[in-house]
């Protein structure tokens, strides 16, 4: 798949990027088994032993989001976090969302 994105980094987007084709998204999800598409967003649920571990993860995720200038929606509770990526300017999942999901997987590995 040809992409306008730099390998491994998000590209600034103000809505001029096309959503991923269904086939491309399905192929990408094969390498991201903990992620699924829920209501048009890429979503992953994680669990942790305690609040401190949850917040440490959220802070590390915030650093990645800041570095990439691509920010997820988060639902944080005592021992879990739900991460949702959707390129808001496009209203769909784009390559930026996959790049960030891969970065999150590396963080959790």
C-alpha positions as CSV (number, residue, x, y, z in Angstrom):
1,X,0.0,0.0,0.0
2,X,1.4,3.4,-1.0
3,X,1.2,6.0,1.7
4,X,1.9,9.8,1.9
5,X,3.0,9.3,5.6
6,X,6.5,9.1,6.7
7,X,7.4,5.6,7.9
8,X,6.5,5.4,11.6
9,X,5.4,9.0,12.1
10,X,2.1,10.8,11.7
11,X,1.5,13.4,9.1
12,X,-0.3,16.6,10.0
13,X,-3.9,16.3,8.8
14,X,-6.6,18.9,8.4
15,X,-9.1,16.7,6.6
16,X,-7.3,16.3,3.3
17,X,-6.3,12.6,4.0
18,X,-8.5,9.8,2.8
19,X,-9.7,7.1,5.3
20,X,-8.2,3.7,5.1
21,X,-9.9,1.3,2.7
22,X,-11.6,-1.5,4.4
23,X,-9.2,-4.1,3.0
24,X,-6.2,-2.1,4.1
25,X,-7.6,-1.8,7.6
26,X,-8.4,-5.5,7.8
27,X,-4.8,-6.4,6.8
28,X,-3.4,-4.0,9.4
29,X,-5.6,-5.4,12.1
30,X,-4.0,-8.8,11.6
31,X,-0.8,-7.3,13.0
32,X,-2.8,-5.6,15.8
33,X,-4.7,-8.5,17.4
34,X,-5.7,-6.5,20.5
35,X,-7.3,-3.8,18.5
36,X,-10.8,-3.7,16.9
37,X,-13.0,-1.3,15.0
38,X,-15.8,-0.1,17.3
39,X,-18.2,2.6,15.9
40,X,-15.8,3.7,13.3
41,X,-12.8,4.0,15.6
42,X,-9.8,1.9,16.3
43,X,-10.1,0.7,19.9
44,X,-8.1,-1.3,22.5
45,X,-8.9,-2.1,26.1
46,X,-6.0,-2.6,28.5
47,X,-6.0,-3.7,32.1
48,X,-3.4,-3.0,34.9
49,X,-2.8,-4.2,38.4
50,X,-3.5,-0.8,40.0
51,X,-4.1,2.9,39.5
52,X,-0.4,3.8,39.5
53,X,0.3,1.4,36.6
54,X,-2.7,2.7,34.7
55,X,-1.6,6.3,35.1
56,X,2.0,5.5,34.2
57,X,0.7,4.0,31.0
58,X,-1.6,7.0,30.3
59,X,1.3,9.4,30.8
60,X,3.5,7.4,28.5
61,X,0.7,7.3,25.9
62,X,0.3,11.1,26.3
63,X,4.0,11.6,25.4
64,X,3.5,9.5,22.3
65,X,0.4,11.4,21.3
66,X,2.2,14.7,21.9
67,X,5.2,13.6,19.8
68,X,3.0,12.5,17.0
69,X,0.5,15.4,17.4
70,X,-2.3,12.8,17.1
71,X,-4.4,12.3,20.1
72,X,-6.7,9.5,21.2
73,X,-9.9,9.5,23.2
74,X,-9.3,7.8,26.5
75,X,-11.5,6.3,29.1
76,X,-9.4,5.8,32.3
77,X,-10.4,4.0,35.5
78,X,-8.6,2.5,38.4
79,X,-7.1,-0.6,36.7
80,X,-8.0,-0.1,33.0
81,X,-7.9,2.2,30.0
82,X,-9.8,2.2,26.8
83,X,-7.9,3.8,23.9
84,X,-9.8,5.0,20.8
85,X,-8.2,6.4,17.7
86,X,-10.0,8.1,14.9
87,X,-8.7,10.9,12.8
88,X,-11.3,13.5,13.9
89,X,-10.6,15.8,10.9
90,X,-11.5,12.9,8.6
91,X,-14.2,11.2,10.7
92,X,-12.6,7.8,10.0
93,X,-9.6,5.7,10.6
94,X,-6.4,6.7,8.8
95,X,-2.8,5.6,8.6
96,X,-2.1,8.0,11.5
97,X,-4.3,5.9,13.8
98,X,-2.5,2.7,12.8
99,X,0.9,4.4,13.5
100,X,-0.2,5.4,16.9
101,X,-1.8,1.9,17.6
102,X,1.6,0.3,16.7
103,X,3.4,2.7,19.0
104,X,1.0,1.8,21.9
105,X,1.6,-1.9,21.2
106,X,5.4,-1.3,21.5
107,X,4.8,0.5,24.8
108,X,2.7,-2.4,26.2
109,X,5.2,-5.1,25.0
